[in-house]
Amino acid sequence: MENKGILFVVSAPAGCGKDTILNEFFKRSKTAGYAVSATTRAPRSGEIDGVHYHFLTVDDFKAKIENGEVLEYTEYCGNFYGTLKKSVDDLLENGKDAVLKIEVEGAMNIRKKFSDACLVFILPPSLEILEERLRKRGTESEEKIIERTKQARTELEFAKNYDYLIVNDDLNEAVEDLLSVFRAEKLRKTRCAELLESIKGEKN
Amino acid sequence: MENKGILFVVSAPAGCGKDTILNEFFKRSKTAGYAVSATTRAPRSGEIDGVHYHFLTVDDFKAKIENGEVLEYTEYCGNFYGTLKKSVDDLLENGKDAVLKIEVEGAMNIRKKFSDACLVFILPPSLEILEERLRKRGTESEEKIIERTKQARTELEFAKNYDYLIVNDDLNEAVEDLLSVFRAEKLRKTRCAELLESIKGEKN
């Protein structure tokens, strides 16, 4: 009995360790594939087209929106960021779960279009700890740290619309949490419509 | 952030390996405790009171029903079988998840009383394979095997009322599935009502 792939969305405020968790998660998951986002911003040093982002021109991006090839998108600092339908379809059609790493507004748009998508929000143990972590890194100005914490507080308001909440207190535990969510979600009765018939021998 | 314990129900048709899965599961779970059932049938050789069952007299069992101390019960072959409220409360109050290993009718009664209970159904890969497995054991008459398979088909009709379906095709995979279900269920947003407030620092 082959399960169909599931569309998962993973969001988190900046500084919550989302990328670290996902990197480790993808090493260990047997079912999940990353649905690479598209953007019109210029590649940064070391970024590879098709791996970190699909880098598109503004005209290309707009054409894809027109043609219904973009599942959700947002404009930020003059650049487009979005999810190409093809990135998701290619994974799901190959029986993989498609993982979108997107911001809260994008996640809400996915939810509207795909009621059976599964939304996971990664949280810091507390906003206080998030602020401390950002400060300890020493890579950002005090002003930027305060702005980020404020932004995190705003994003937390969206967490109540997600299906699962994972606190990143310990990296390994958070990765295990995410692996469990993916594994368990595939076992939910609502996702196994044909399983019971198949077991009774009424379908082959 | 301490999660409250969850009431889990695990059911399966006879011959699906439920006991083997649960034995292995309890060795590996950090959060689950077994809520021992009560019965009025006589202990079998090797069965320990309070471990395999709480062995009660019929009068004791009836008195507990009267006093509201029994969450669900059924009569089978002239004996009572049921779940004592105390068995469940003792686990939940200690922050443990309470696991009930009960039949489908009992599970449906638990669902009615506890809308937030989580119900897991363990399935054979197919009824055909279940029948084969029972036959290979060589411990039961052909008549009994056919009766059991028929009974399994009836019980499968209840599976659609469960939250999760686990197919026992491979023991280790089934145990991993069950561990994931327990872990993920605790992360469901609907079970983390106070978490977001705590992270925002609005509650201590």
Interface residues (C-beta under 8 A of the other chain):
Chain A: M1 F121 L123 P124 P125 S126 L127 E128 R153 L156 A159 K160 Y162 D163 Y164 L165 I166 V167 E176 D177 L179 S180 V181 R183 A184 E185 L187 R188 K189 C192 L195 L196 S198 I199 K200 G201
Chain B: M1 F121 L123 P124 P125 S126 L127 E128 R153 L156 A159 K160 Y162 D163 Y164 L165 I166 V167 E176 D177 L179 S180 V181 R183 A184 E185 L187 R188 K189 C192 L195 L196 S198 I199 K200 G201
